[in-house]
Amino acid sequence: MIIVRCKECNTELRSSNKTQVCGCPNMMTVNEDKVSAVDLSKVVMINSGKEKKQNVLSQQDLLYQEQRRKRKVRRLDFDVK
């Protein structure tokens, strides 16, 4: 859910499946996950609805990946006959 405030008229709008407009000359419009206005510098995003993702890998997985990153590449030489 997106929550947006217009600095010009101090109207707060929450996103929904219907288009919402603040009604001032800036004409801030919110429709689902889209925000538009005449001047976007006069719009404040209060809640973007995006959650921060937690780390999916465990501490052991991260340690394994770090050790793997430090491995050297070994070249094998073959004799061609």
N, C-alpha and C positions, 0 to 999 in steps of 0.2 A: 504494500500500500504506500503510495506516494502522498506526502503532505507538503504543500507549497504555500508560501505567503507572498503577497504582492506588497512591496514597500510603499507604493504610491497610495493605496487605499486601505492597507492593513487587513485585507481579506485573506483568510486561510481556506484553501480548498483541498479536499481529500479525493484521491482518485477513485473512480468507479467506472462501470461500463458505459455510463452516460457522459456526454461532454458537459463540463462545467466552466463558466466564465465569470470573472470577478466583476465586470461591468464598468470599470474605470477606463480612461483613455488608453491605458497600457494594454487592455484587452488580454489579460493572462487567461490562457485556456488549458484545462487539464482533461485528458481523455485517456483512461487506463494508465499506461506507462509513458505517455508523451506529454511534454509541457511546452507550450509556445506562448510568446508574447511579442508585443511591438518592440520593447526594449528589455532583453533578458537580464540586463544588469540591475533592473529594478525588481527581480524575482529572487526569493530566498528559498532554497530547498531545505526543509526542516527534517524530513525523513524520506530517504530515497527508496526504502523497501528492500534494499540489498543487505543481506546478512553476511558478516564476515565468516569465511569458511574456517573451520578448525582444521588443524593438521591431521591428515588422513593417516600418515605413516606413524608407526610407533617409534619410540626412541631407539630400539634395536634396529629397525629398518633404516633409520637415518644414519646410524653408525655404520651399518653394512654398506650403504651407498657411498658414504664418505671414504671408507677404506677402499672400496672398489674404484673410486675416482682417482685415488693415488697410485693405482697399479701401473707398472711399466709395461709397455708393449714389447714382447719378445719377438725378434725376427728369427726365422728359421732359414738356414741356408741348405739347399739341396744340391747335390751333385748331379749334373745332367750327363748321362753316358750315351 
